[in-house]
Amino acid sequence: MSNYTSLLSVANEAVDLAANLLRSHQPELITAKGDRDMVTEVDFAIERRVRQFLAEKTPSIGCLGEEEGISGRMDELWWSLDPIDGTANFVHGSPLCGVSLGLLRDQRPVVGVIDLPMLGARYTAAEGRGAYVNGTPIAVRQTTMLSEAIISIGDYATGEDAGNRNRLRLALTGRLAETVQRVRMHGSAALDLAWLAQGRTDAVITLSNKPWDVAAGVIIAREAGAVLVDKDGSEHATASVATIGSTPELVEPILKLVAEAEAELNGARYARAWHGAA
């Protein structure tokens, strides 16, 4: 097992810089970056400051950021940064937003730091060393039944072909609403995974997988005892198409709901095609 203590320390220092910027600035310049998506000058300021710091402290490790792509060498180790996860929330004054910084080795997160500045919460983890919030160990809840589970889902799609991409999300939401205790949409994948790790929710279903959104949260949730998988049940990795995390006992029932929603959607498509051909 590798010792990631020093790199976790670097990640914490980097996120200190980011959180201070996020806490002390308001979004004054908002730029559209696609249909119903946006970026602020604060996103760019944070990403550039963190990139600069990481390049100074870990010059041999490249960085992938949401806003400005890749810098440095993307070899065995690389950083993955979302300067503000939940930008829409930030723009609207919601406290449900934060900074997410993960370190990946061979496409697998090994260090993660998520800071939610407006909530006063810093989540950290390194592979094999447990997960923490503000220095206190955390663990997932031991929920075993969907009827007792609070499940957070990722945002509905925006941008090109959003209608088609949202059909599965809507079908799945319907099945969840009929089955689980409550469904939540917080608008931040990092927060969803951190709250899963802390036991504030019982599962996360995000039908997408962008490293800057989930890398830090995946290792934090994993170290807290969550199981992270793709929607086909395979272990979650950077090549996964979805990010599904839950307490161990809920993995199979959740995957079944996802499969049922997909089957429902495929059946509807088949029926439309058949009637169209008739």
C-alpha positions as CSV (number, residue, x, y, z in Angstrom):
1,M,0.0,0.0,0.0
2,S,1.4,3.4,-1.0
3,N,1.7,6.2,1.6
4,Y,-0.3,9.2,0.3
5,T,0.1,11.3,3.4
6,S,2.3,13.9,1.8
7,L,0.1,14.2,-1.2
8,L,-3.0,14.5,0.9
9,S,-1.3,17.4,2.7
10,V,-0.6,19.1,-0.6
11,A,-4.3,18.5,-1.6
12,N,-5.4,20.1,1.6
13,E,-3.2,23.1,1.1
14,A,-4.5,23.5,-2.5
15,V,-8.1,23.3,-1.3
16,D,-7.4,25.8,1.4
17,L,-6.5,28.3,-1.3
18,A,-9.6,27.4,-3.3
19,A,-12.0,27.5,-0.4
20,N,-10.8,30.9,0.7
21,L,-11.4,32.3,-2.8
22,L,-14.8,30.7,-3.0
23,R,-15.8,32.0,0.4
24,S,-14.7,35.6,-0.2
25,H,-16.0,36.2,-3.7
26,Q,-19.4,36.6,-5.3
27,P,-20.1,35.6,-8.9
28,E,-20.1,38.9,-10.8
29,L,-19.2,37.8,-14.3
30,I,-21.3,34.8,-15.5
31,T,-20.6,33.2,-18.9
32,A,-22.7,30.7,-20.7
33,K,-20.9,27.5,-21.7
34,G,-23.7,25.7,-23.5
35,D,-27.4,25.2,-23.1
36,R,-28.4,26.2,-19.5
37,D,-24.8,25.7,-18.2
38,M,-22.5,28.4,-16.9
39,V,-19.1,29.3,-15.5
40,T,-18.1,32.3,-13.4
41,E,-14.9,34.3,-13.1
42,V,-14.5,32.7,-9.6
43,D,-14.4,29.2,-11.2
44,F,-11.5,30.4,-13.4
45,A,-9.7,32.2,-10.6
46,I,-9.8,29.1,-8.4
47,E,-8.7,26.7,-11.1
48,R,-5.7,28.9,-12.1
49,R,-4.6,29.4,-8.5
50,V,-4.8,25.7,-7.6
51,R,-3.1,24.7,-10.9
52,Q,-0.2,27.1,-10.1
53,F,0.1,25.8,-6.6
54,L,0.0,22.1,-7.6
55,A,2.6,22.7,-10.4
56,E,4.9,24.3,-7.8
57,K,4.4,21.5,-5.2
58,T,4.1,18.5,-7.5
59,P,5.7,19.4,-10.8
60,S,5.8,15.8,-12.0
61,I,2.0,15.4,-11.6
62,G,-0.3,16.7,-14.3
63,C,-3.7,18.2,-13.7
64,L,-7.1,17.9,-15.4
65,G,-9.5,20.8,-14.5
66,E,-13.1,21.2,-15.5
67,E,-12.6,24.7,-17.0
68,E,-9.2,24.6,-18.7
69,G,-8.5,21.0,-19.4
70,I,-5.1,19.3,-19.0
71,S,-1.8,20.9,-17.9
72,G,1.4,19.0,-17.2
73,R,2.1,15.3,-17.9
74,M,-0.8,12.9,-17.4
75,D,1.2,9.8,-16.5
76,E,0.6,7.3,-13.7
77,L,-0.5,10.0,-11.2
78,W,-2.7,13.0,-12.0
79,W,-4.8,15.6,-10.2
80,S,-8.5,16.1,-11.0
81,L,-10.0,19.4,-10.1
82,D,-13.5,21.0,-10.0
83,P,-13.0,24.5,-8.8
84,I,-16.7,25.0,-8.0
85,D,-18.8,21.9,-8.0
86,G,-22.4,23.2,-8.1
87,T,-21.7,26.5,-10.0
88,A,-25.5,27.0,-10.6
89,N,-26.0,26.7,-6.8
90,F,-23.2,29.2,-6.2
91,V,-24.7,31.7,-8.7
92,H,-28.0,31.5,-6.9
93,G,-26.6,31.9,-3.4
94,S,-27.1,28.3,-2.4
95,P,-24.6,26.9,0.1
96,L,-24.6,23.5,-1.7
97,C,-21.4,24.0,-3.6
98,G,-17.7,23.4,-3.0
99,V,-14.3,22.5,-4.2
100,S,-13.3,19.0,-5.3
101,L,-9.7,17.8,-5.7
102,G,-8.8,14.2,-6.3
103,L,-5.6,12.4,-7.1
104,L,-5.7,9.4,-9.4
105,R,-3.2,6.6,-9.8
106,D,-3.8,4.4,-12.9
107,Q,-7.3,5.7,-13.4
108,R,-8.3,5.0,-9.8
109,P,-8.8,7.8,-7.1
110,V,-6.4,7.4,-4.2
111,V,-6.6,10.8,-2.5
112,G,-9.6,13.1,-2.2
113,V,-10.4,16.5,-0.6
114,I,-13.9,18.1,-0.8
115,D,-14.5,21.4,0.9
116,L,-18.0,22.9,1.3
117,P,-17.0,26.4,2.5
118,M,-20.5,27.7,3.2
119,L,-21.3,24.6,5.3
120,G,-17.9,24.6,7.2
121,A,-17.2,21.0,6.2
122,R,-13.9,19.6,4.9
123,Y,-14.0,15.9,3.7
124,T,-10.7,14.0,3.2
125,A,-9.5,10.5,2.4
126,A,-6.4,8.7,1.3
127,E,-6.5,5.1,0.1
128,G,-6.3,2.7,3.1
129,R,-6.5,5.4,5.7
130,G,-10.2,6.0,6.2
131,A,-12.4,9.0,5.5
132,Y,-12.9,12.1,7.7
133,V,-14.9,15.3,8.0
134,N,-13.1,18.1,9.8
135,G,-10.7,15.5,11.1
136,T,-13.4,13.2,12.6
137,P,-13.8,9.7,11.1
138,I,-16.9,9.0,9.1
139,A,-18.7,5.9,7.8
140,V,-21.7,5.1,5.7
141,R,-25.0,4.2,7.3
142,Q,-25.9,0.6,7.6
143,T,-29.2,0.9,5.7
144,T,-30.4,-2.4,4.2
145,M,-33.8,-1.6,2.7
146,L,-34.7,0.7,-0.1
147,S,-37.8,1.8,1.7
148,E,-35.6,3.2,4.4
149,A,-33.1,4.9,2.1
150,I,-32.6,8.5,1.1
151,I,-31.1,8.5,-2.4
152,S,-29.5,11.5,-4.1
153,I,-29.6,11.7,-7.9
154,G,-27.4,13.7,-10.3
155,D,-28.7,16.7,-12.2
156,Y,-30.8,16.2,-15.3
157,A,-28.9,16.7,-18.5
158,T,-28.6,20.0,-20.2
159,G,-27.2,20.8,-23.6
160,E,-27.3,18.9,-26.9
161,D,-29.8,16.1,-27.0
162,A,-30.8,16.7,-23.3
163,G,-34.3,15.4,-24.0
164,N,-33.1,11.9,-25.1
165,R,-30.5,11.7,-22.4
166,N,-33.0,12.6,-19.7
167,R,-35.5,9.8,-20.6
168,L,-33.5,7.3,-18.5
169,R,-33.1,9.8,-15.7
170,L,-36.8,10.4,-15.6
171,A,-37.8,6.8,-15.8
172,L,-35.4,6.0,-13.0
173,T,-36.6,8.9,-10.9
174,G,-40.1,7.5,-11.2
175,R,-39.1,4.1,-10.0
176,L,-37.1,5.6,-7.1
177,A,-40.1,7.7,-6.1
178,E,-42.3,4.6,-5.9
179,T,-39.7,2.6,-3.9
180,V,-37.3,4.6,-1.6
181,Q,-38.0,6.7,1.4
182,R,-37.0,10.0,-0.3
183,V,-35.3,11.2,-3.5
184,R,-32.9,14.2,-3.3
185,M,-31.2,16.3,-6.0
186,H,-28.6,18.6,-4.5
187,G,-26.9,19.8,-7.7
188,S,-23.4,18.8,-6.7
189,A,-21.9,15.4,-7.2
190,A,-19.1,16.1,-4.8
191,L,-21.5,16.9,-2.0
192,D,-23.6,13.9,-2.9
193,L,-20.7,11.5,-2.4
194,A,-19.4,13.3,0.7
195,W,-22.9,13.1,2.3
196,L,-23.0,9.4,1.4
197,A,-19.7,8.9,3.1
198,Q,-21.0,10.8,6.2
199,G,-24.2,8.8,6.4
200,R,-26.5,11.8,5.6
201,T,-27.8,9.8,2.6
202,D,-27.8,6.1,1.7
203,A,-27.0,6.1,-2.0
204,V,-25.9,8.3,-4.9
205,I,-27.0,7.7,-8.5
206,T,-25.3,9.9,-11.1
207,L,-25.8,8.8,-14.7
208,S,-22.6,10.4,-15.8
209,N,-18.9,10.2,-14.8
210,K,-16.7,13.2,-15.1
211,P,-13.4,12.9,-13.1
212,W,-13.4,16.4,-11.9
213,D,-16.9,15.9,-10.5
214,V,-16.5,12.5,-8.8
215,A,-12.8,11.5,-8.3
216,A,-12.4,13.0,-4.8
217,G,-15.9,11.9,-3.7
218,V,-15.4,8.3,-4.9
219,I,-12.3,7.8,-2.7
220,I,-13.9,9.5,0.2
221,A,-17.1,7.4,0.0
222,R,-15.0,4.2,-0.6
223,E,-12.9,4.8,2.4
224,A,-16.1,5.4,4.4
225,G,-17.4,1.9,3.5
226,A,-19.5,2.6,0.4
227,V,-19.4,0.5,-2.7
228,L,-18.9,2.4,-6.0
229,V,-20.0,0.8,-9.3
230,D,-20.9,1.5,-12.9
231,K,-24.5,0.9,-13.9
232,D,-23.6,-2.5,-15.2
233,G,-22.3,-3.5,-11.7
234,S,-18.6,-3.4,-12.6
235,E,-16.3,-1.6,-10.2
236,H,-16.3,2.2,-10.8
237,A,-13.4,3.6,-12.8
238,T,-12.7,6.7,-14.9
239,A,-14.1,4.8,-18.0
240,S,-17.4,4.1,-16.3
241,V,-20.5,5.7,-17.8
242,A,-22.2,6.2,-14.4
243,T,-21.3,6.8,-10.8
244,I,-23.4,4.7,-8.4
245,G,-22.5,4.5,-4.8
246,S,-24.3,3.1,-1.8
247,T,-24.1,1.1,1.4
248,P,-23.1,-2.5,0.5
249,E,-26.6,-4.0,1.0
250,L,-28.3,-1.5,-1.4
251,V,-26.1,-2.0,-4.4
252,E,-28.0,-4.9,-6.0
253,P,-31.5,-3.5,-5.4
254,I,-30.4,-0.1,-6.9
255,L,-28.8,-1.8,-9.9
256,K,-32.0,-3.7,-10.4
257,L,-34.0,-0.4,-10.5
258,V,-31.6,1.0,-13.0
259,A,-31.9,-2.0,-15.2
260,E,-35.7,-1.9,-15.0
261,A,-35.8,1.7,-15.9
262,E,-33.6,1.0,-18.9
263,A,-35.8,-2.0,-19.9
264,E,-38.9,0.3,-19.7
265,L,-37.2,2.9,-21.8
266,N,-36.1,0.3,-24.4
267,G,-39.6,-1.2,-24.5
268,A,-41.1,2.2,-25.2
269,R,-38.6,2.8,-28.0
270,Y,-39.4,-0.6,-29.5
271,A,-43.1,0.1,-29.3
272,R,-42.7,3.5,-31.0
273,A,-40.6,2.0,-33.7
274,W,-43.1,-0.9,-34.3
275,H,-46.1,1.5,-34.5
276,G,-44.1,3.7,-36.8
277,A,-43.4,0.8,-39.2
278,A,-46.9,-0.6,-39.1
